[in-house]
Amino acid sequence: MSSAAPSLPVFDPLEITRWLASQEPAGSPAAAVNELFTLLYDELKRGARAQMRKEYAGHTLSATALTHEAWERLAAQTRTQWQNRAHFLGMAALMMRRILVNHAMAKKALKRDVPLVSLTLTEAQQVAAVGESPELLRVHEALLAFEQVDARAAQVVELRFFGGLEIEEIAELLALSPATVKRDWALARAWLHRELQA
């Protein structure tokens, strides 16, 4: 049996943040990821289920596979210093989005003639509510274009819709005020709405 790193006794976001702060920068990032993965597995799985509900029926990935693939990618981030629970969950959600986008791009490469489905205003405002993979790719491409306009606001969109983080969590993670995050969010929604309706 291998000796495991000391576990946190209870799920408490503040305790997780304190535990992360106590980790030595030179320590094993993989050990921290493994600990966080174990501790936050239920939340990660819930996020994966939410993302999979937006995908088309018959998707070849399951929520469990998506959760574990995201964890493997996070474990490979050897230089990342996890700041807190929101940082880890936000990055996990972004990894899940990238996995789904890559999956959709691979599928599109096999079927070049798949038509793009236009999004309604509600779907554009709730970017996470994409259904078919072509829509996911369209939103992904619009977000990539928006990064050229305002990288910080694009990051807010990723963390809010794909990461499922609250305004306050995003503000803490990006070291911004909640008011700034709200402004970025409003700007991003207006820009994406215009692009997706074009």
C-alpha positions as CSV (number, residue, x, y, z in Angstrom):
1,M,0.0,0.0,0.0
2,S,1.2,3.5,-0.8
3,S,1.0,6.2,1.8
4,A,-1.5,8.8,0.8
5,A,-1.1,12.6,1.4
6,P,-3.1,13.8,4.4
7,S,-6.7,14.3,3.4
8,L,-8.9,17.2,4.4
9,P,-11.4,15.9,7.0
10,V,-14.5,17.8,5.6
11,F,-15.5,19.5,2.4
12,D,-15.1,23.2,3.2
13,P,-14.0,25.7,0.5
14,L,-12.1,27.7,3.1
15,E,-10.3,24.6,4.3
16,I,-9.4,23.7,0.7
17,T,-8.0,27.2,0.2
18,R,-6.0,26.9,3.4
19,W,-4.7,23.5,2.5
20,L,-3.6,24.7,-0.9
21,A,-1.8,27.7,0.6
22,S,0.1,25.3,2.9
23,Q,1.4,23.3,0.0
24,E,5.1,23.9,-0.8
25,P,5.6,25.5,-4.2
26,A,8.3,22.8,-4.8
27,G,6.0,20.0,-3.7
28,S,4.4,17.6,-6.1
29,P,1.6,19.3,-8.2
30,A,0.4,15.9,-9.2
31,A,-0.2,15.0,-5.5
32,A,-2.2,18.2,-5.1
33,V,-4.3,17.5,-8.2
34,N,-4.9,13.9,-7.0
35,E,-6.0,15.2,-3.6
36,L,-8.3,17.8,-5.1
37,F,-9.7,15.3,-7.6
38,T,-10.6,13.0,-4.8
39,L,-12.0,15.8,-2.6
40,L,-14.0,17.5,-5.4
41,Y,-14.9,14.4,-7.5
42,D,-18.7,14.8,-6.9
43,E,-18.6,18.5,-8.0
44,L,-16.5,17.6,-11.0
45,K,-18.9,14.9,-12.0
46,R,-21.9,17.2,-11.5
47,G,-20.2,19.7,-13.8
48,A,-19.5,17.1,-16.4
49,R,-23.1,15.9,-16.3
50,A,-24.2,19.5,-16.8
51,Q,-21.9,19.9,-19.8
52,M,-23.0,16.5,-21.3
53,R,-26.7,17.5,-21.0
54,K,-25.9,20.3,-23.5
55,E,-24.5,17.8,-26.0
56,Y,-26.4,15.8,-28.6
57,A,-28.0,12.5,-27.8
58,G,-25.8,9.5,-28.4
59,H,-22.6,11.3,-27.6
60,T,-19.7,8.9,-27.4
61,L,-18.3,10.5,-24.2
62,S,-19.9,9.9,-20.8
63,A,-19.9,12.3,-17.9
64,T,-17.5,9.9,-16.1
65,A,-15.1,9.7,-19.1
66,L,-15.2,13.5,-19.4
67,T,-14.4,13.9,-15.7
68,H,-11.5,11.6,-15.8
69,E,-10.1,13.0,-19.1
70,A,-10.2,16.5,-17.5
71,W,-8.4,15.2,-14.4
72,E,-5.7,13.7,-16.6
73,R,-5.2,17.0,-18.3
74,L,-5.1,18.9,-15.0
75,A,-2.6,16.4,-13.6
76,A,-0.3,17.2,-16.6
77,Q,-0.3,20.9,-15.6
78,T,2.9,20.6,-13.5
79,R,3.5,24.3,-13.2
80,T,0.1,25.3,-11.9
81,Q,-0.2,26.5,-8.4
82,W,-3.8,25.8,-7.4
83,Q,-5.1,28.9,-5.6
84,N,-8.5,27.6,-4.3
85,R,-11.4,25.4,-5.0
86,A,-12.9,27.9,-7.6
87,H,-9.5,27.9,-9.4
88,F,-9.5,24.1,-9.7
89,L,-13.1,23.7,-10.6
90,G,-12.9,26.6,-13.1
91,M,-9.9,25.0,-14.8
92,A,-11.6,21.6,-14.8
93,A,-14.6,23.0,-16.5
94,L,-12.4,24.7,-19.1
95,M,-10.6,21.4,-19.7
96,M,-14.0,19.7,-20.2
97,R,-15.0,22.4,-22.7
98,R,-11.8,21.9,-24.6
99,I,-12.3,18.1,-24.7
100,L,-15.8,18.5,-26.0
101,V,-14.7,21.1,-28.6
102,N,-11.9,18.8,-29.8
103,H,-14.4,15.9,-30.0
104,A,-16.8,18.1,-32.0
105,M,-14.0,19.2,-34.3
106,A,-13.0,15.6,-34.9
107,K,-16.6,14.7,-35.7
108,K,-17.0,17.6,-38.0
109,A,-13.8,16.6,-39.9
110,L,-15.5,13.3,-40.6
111,K,-18.7,14.9,-41.7
112,R,-17.8,18.2,-43.5
113,D,-21.4,19.0,-44.6
114,V,-23.0,19.3,-41.2
115,P,-25.0,22.6,-41.2
116,L,-24.6,25.1,-38.5
117,V,-27.6,25.8,-36.4
118,S,-28.3,29.4,-35.6
119,L,-28.7,30.4,-32.0
120,T,-31.5,32.4,-30.5
121,L,-31.0,35.4,-28.3
122,T,-31.5,33.3,-25.1
123,E,-29.0,30.7,-26.3
124,A,-26.4,33.4,-27.2
125,Q,-26.8,35.0,-23.7
126,Q,-26.6,31.6,-22.1
127,V,-23.5,30.4,-23.9
128,A,-23.4,27.1,-22.0
129,A,-26.8,26.1,-23.2
130,V,-25.5,24.9,-26.6
131,G,-27.0,21.7,-27.8
132,E,-25.6,20.2,-31.0
133,S,-21.8,20.0,-31.5
134,P,-21.9,22.4,-34.5
135,E,-23.4,25.0,-32.1
136,L,-20.6,24.3,-29.6
137,L,-18.0,24.9,-32.4
138,R,-19.7,28.1,-33.4
139,V,-19.7,29.5,-29.9
140,H,-16.1,28.3,-29.5
141,E,-15.1,30.2,-32.6
142,A,-16.9,33.3,-31.5
143,L,-15.2,33.2,-28.2
144,L,-11.8,32.8,-29.8
145,A,-12.5,35.9,-31.9
146,F,-13.7,37.7,-28.8
147,E,-10.4,36.9,-27.1
148,Q,-8.7,39.2,-29.6
149,V,-11.0,42.0,-28.6
150,D,-10.9,41.6,-24.8
151,A,-9.0,38.6,-23.4
152,R,-10.1,39.2,-19.8
153,A,-13.8,39.5,-20.7
154,A,-13.5,36.3,-22.7
155,Q,-12.0,34.6,-19.7
156,V,-14.9,35.8,-17.6
157,V,-17.3,34.1,-20.2
158,E,-15.4,30.9,-20.0
159,L,-15.4,30.8,-16.2
160,R,-19.0,31.9,-15.9
161,F,-20.7,29.7,-18.5
162,F,-18.4,26.8,-19.0
163,G,-16.9,26.8,-15.6
164,G,-20.1,27.5,-13.7
165,L,-18.5,30.0,-11.4
166,E,-20.3,32.8,-9.6
167,I,-19.4,36.5,-10.2
168,E,-17.7,36.6,-6.7
169,E,-15.7,33.4,-7.4
170,I,-14.5,34.8,-10.8
171,A,-13.6,38.1,-9.1
172,E,-11.5,36.3,-6.5
173,L,-9.9,34.1,-9.1
174,L,-8.9,36.9,-11.5
175,A,-8.1,39.4,-8.7
176,L,-10.9,41.8,-9.9
177,S,-13.8,43.5,-8.2
178,P,-17.2,41.9,-8.7
179,A,-18.3,45.2,-10.4
180,T,-15.5,44.8,-13.0
181,V,-16.5,41.1,-13.6
182,K,-20.1,42.2,-14.1
183,R,-19.0,44.9,-16.6
184,D,-16.9,42.4,-18.5
185,W,-19.7,39.9,-18.5
186,A,-22.2,42.5,-19.9
187,L,-19.7,43.5,-22.6
188,A,-19.0,39.9,-23.6
189,R,-22.7,39.0,-23.8
190,A,-23.4,42.0,-26.1
191,W,-20.4,41.2,-28.3
192,L,-21.2,37.5,-28.6
193,H,-24.9,38.2,-29.2
194,R,-24.0,40.4,-32.2
195,E,-21.4,37.9,-33.6
196,L,-23.7,34.9,-33.2
197,Q,-26.6,36.7,-34.8
198,A,-24.5,37.9,-37.8
